[in-house]
Amino acid sequence: MLPVLHHDATHRPHRLLVLLAVLAAVLCHAAAPAGAAVSGPVIDREFADPDVVKAGGTYHAYATNGGGKNIQHATSRDLVHWTVVGADALPALGAWAVPDRGKVWAPEVYDNGTGFTMHYTALDRAGGKQCIGAALSPSPDGPFRPVGDGPLVCPVAEGGAIDASSYTENGRRYMLWKNDGNCCEMDTWLHLQPVSRDGTRTTGPAVRLIKQDRPWEGKVVEAPTLVKRAGHYVLFYSADFYGEDAYKTGYALASRLTGPYTKAEAPLMSTKSFADAVHSPGGQDVVTGPDGRDRIVFHGRRALGSPRAMYVAGLGFENGRPVVRGGAAGA
């Protein structure tokens, strides 16, 4: 309730200031996106590296292997209440991949105009490294069926490739991915590569965007996600070892799609930024909520060693720079 102003001229300036302060607080509260507070996981089980796509009025989330499935799948109408689907979204891998469920990671799904494309990571038989393959389905419910005689991206000499994500601009489709150099004491680069509309073939060479070069990143950057806001390209990424509290999420900005990208000095999300309410936040995706506002979807742990559950937080942008609601900036 707002304070009532009396007509005592002596107190009017003071009361006016109080009123303005209360109004400012109300407006700030109203501006925060619904569901922004990070009070707990929305999928409270192992559901790592989540990717979310909206089809009609339904959000579909896909995750790294778990629950006896190559790729996990869950649905929601509001990004808060989720139903985990019983069926495997990717029941069979491409013939190029070793049928090892534990090596199936980090799916990316998008609407390709005539159906849905999934990019997934699996172990390449020929090269012995993790590589990226493609699968198609007429529906986001799946099942997705592998396509192609071999992996889509597989730079064995650079440690392989993982963590595909998609970006579209001016009708042209791109795939972002990471060379898995940390498997073999090499640099890890995040790449941008043009692909066909359905994502089943590459259509040009990959461009390197950023690599690990900050102390807080440890030996690895991975899990790229690219969006454009307020004229800035915002490249989100995860850094450091996923199995420890050091895992965190950073970002870099550019004025051109291919860069150069300038990294933020401090992480965007970390165990510290969430005051230990969420540990090791990473594997992020960005999605528009039912209210038209951005959300950041990511995995995190209740405590070190617990499952990588799925969280959703409000995401804003100030002068093109991302701000996560419920986390302390720069921590």
N, C-alpha and C positions, 0 to 999 in steps of 0.2 A: 504494500500500500504506500502511495506517495504521501509526504508530509503535507499538512494543510497550512496554507499561508494566512496569517492574521494581518490585520491592517495597522499594526503598531509600526510606525515608520522607523523607530529606533532599531528594531530587529529585522527589518525587511532585507537589507543587504546580506546579512548572515543567513537568513532563511532561504533567500534566493540561491545562495551558493550551495546550501544543502540540497535544495531541489535539483539544481543542475548536476550535482555529483550523483544523486540517486538516478536521475534520468540517464546519465552516461553509463552507470553500471547496468541498468536495465537494457540499454541498447547493446552494450558489449555482450551481455548474456544472450540476447536474441540473435546476435550475429554468429554465435558459435554453432557449427553444424550439429544436427541431431545425432545422438549416438557417438559424440566425439570422445567422451571420457573413456579411458581404457581401464575398465573395472574388472575385466576377466576375459578369458578366451571365448569366442563365439562357437568354435568347434574344439571341445576340450578333450582332445585325444591326439595322437601322432597324426599330423596333417601338414607336412613340411613343404616349403617352396610353393605356397598357394598361388594359383592363377585364377582370375575371375573374369567371366564374360557374361554379358547380359543378353538374353534372347527373349523378346517379348517382354513380359513383366517378371520374368524369372532370372535370377542370378545363378550361374553355374560356377562352382569352384572345383578345381582339379589340383591334385597334389601328388608328390613323390610316393613311391610304393609304400604300402602299409595295409594291415588288415587282410593279408593274403591276396592283395591285388597289385598288378603292375602300376596302375594309375587309379588313385582314389577320386571320387566324385561326390559332390554334395550340392544341394539346391536350397535357395532361399528367395523370399519375396521382398525382404527388407534389409538384407546384409547382417541382420542380428540373430534371427531364428533360422537355424539350418537343419536340414535332414540329410544324413549321410546315406547315399544310394548303395544298395547291396551289390550291384553288378560292377564288374571291372570295366572301366571306361576304355581300356586298351587290352583286351583279353589275349592278344597274340602280338608278338614283336615281329619286325621285319626279319627276313631270312638272313640278313647280314649280321644280326645281333645274337650274342650268346643268350640263351633263355634263362637268364639269372635275374629273378625278380628284384633282388637286392641292389642291382645295378641300374634300375630304371628310375630316373630322376626328373624333377623339374619340368613338368609339362607346360606348354603354352597352347591355348586354344583361341581361335578367332573365327568370326563369320567371314567367309571368303566370297560371299555373293551368291553362290549356288549351293552352299553347304557349309561345313565347318572343317577347319584344318587343325590338327594337333601336331606340334613339334615335341619330341621327347628325346631324352638322353638314355642310351643303352651301351653295353659293352660290345665293341666291334670285334667280330671273329678274326678278321684278317690282321688287323693292326694291334689288337690287344689293348686298345685305349677306349675311353668313353667318347662316343660320337653322337651326333644329332640325326634323327630320322624323322620322317613325315608319315602322317596317317590321316585318313579322311572319313567323314561321316556325314550323312544328310541331315543329322540332327545333333544338337549339343548333348543329347542324352546318350549318344553312342549306340552301339559300340563303334569305336574308331578302328579302321582297318589299315594296316601298313601299306604304303605304296613305294615303288622304286626298287631297283635291284640292289642298291647299296645305300649307305648313309647319305644324308644330304650334305653335311659338313663334317669332315673328319681329317684334320691336319695332324696326323700321327706324329710327325717330327716335332710338333709344338705341344705334345702332350694330349692331343685330342681336343674335343669341343663339347661344352656343356651349356646349360642355362639359356636356352633360346627364349627370346621374346620378340614381339612384333611391333612395328610402327608403320603408319601409312601417312603419306603426305602427297597432295596433288594427284591422287589416284595411283600413286606408286607404292608398292609394298616393300618393306625392308625387314630383315631379321637381325636382331642383335644377339651376340653370343660371346662366350668367353673361351679362350684356349686354356685348357686345363694344365697349364705349365707347372703349377705347384705340386703335381703328381711326381715331377721329375726334376726339381730344383731349377726351374726356368721361370721367367717372368710370366705373369698372367695379364693378358690384354683383353679389353672389351672391344668388340668389333661391330661394325655396321655393314651389312651386305644386302644388296638388292636381290629380291626373289620374285618369282612369278606370283600372280594374284592368288593362286591357290597354295602357294608356299611349297610346292613339290620339287622345284628346281631353282638353283641360283641363276641370276641373270647378269652378274657382274662381279668384279673383285671385291673383297672385304677391305674396309678401311679401319685402321686402328684408331681408337678414341682415347682411352686412358689405360694406365697400368698402375700397379702398386708402387707408390713412391712416398708415402707418408708413414711416419713411425706407427701411428695408430691403426694402420691398415695391415700390419704384419706382413706376411708373405703372399697375400692374395686379395684381389678384387674379383667379384663375381656377381651373378644375378642382376644383369642390367635391366632397367625399365626406363623408357624414354617417353616424355610428354612435352608438349609445348604450351607455355602459359605466358601471357603478357609479352609476347614477342621473344621470349627466351626458351631455348631448348634446355630442359632439365633432365639430366641423366642420373637416376637413382642407381645405387649399387650397394652390395654387401661387402664386408671386408673382414679379414682375419679368420681365425679357425672357428668353424661353426659349432664345435663341440665344447667350447669354453665361453665364459662370460665376456671374453674379449670380442666376440662376434657383434657386429654393429652395422648400421646403415649410414651411408654417406651420399653426397650428391655433387654434381659438377654442372656448370652452366656454360652455354655457348650461344652465340648470335647466329651461327650457321649450323646446319644439320651435321656436317662432317667435322665441325670444330674449327679452331681449337677449343677444348673444354677446360674451364678453370674450376678446380675443386674448391669446395668450402674448406675453411681451416679446421673445423671440428665436425664430428659426426652429427647427423641429424637425429638418429635414434641409437640409444645404447642402454645397457643395464642401468647405468648411472642416470641417464636422462629420464628414465621411468622410476627412479628412486627405488629400484629393486622390485617393483611391482611386476615388471616383465624382464626376464633375463634373455640376453642374446637375440635381440630383435633383428630379423633379416629375411631374405628371400621374398622381398616385397613386390606388390603390384599396386597399380593405381586404377581406381574405378569410380564412376559417377554414381552417387547414391540416389535413392528415390526422390530426394528433395532437390536434385540437380547440383549438389555440392560434391566436391572430391572427397574420396576416402583413400586411405592407404591401408592395404591388406598385407599382413605379414605373419610369419611364424615367430613364436617366442616360447620361453619356458617359464613355468611358475617358479622353478628353482633350478639350479645347475644340475643336470642329469635327468630332469623330468622330460616328458615328451614335448616335442615341438608342436604346440597347439596353434590354432589360427586366431589371430586378433584383428580387429578393425578399429581404426582411429580416424578422427576428422583430419583433413589436410587442407591447409590454406596456403596462399601465396602472397607474399609481401614484396613488391617490386621484383617479381619473378622468382623470389627465393622461397622455398617451401618451409612451412611451419606446421609441425604436428601438434594437434590439440591433445593435451594430457601429458606431454613430455616437455622437459626443460630444454630450451634451445641451447645448443653449443655444449651440452654436457658430455 
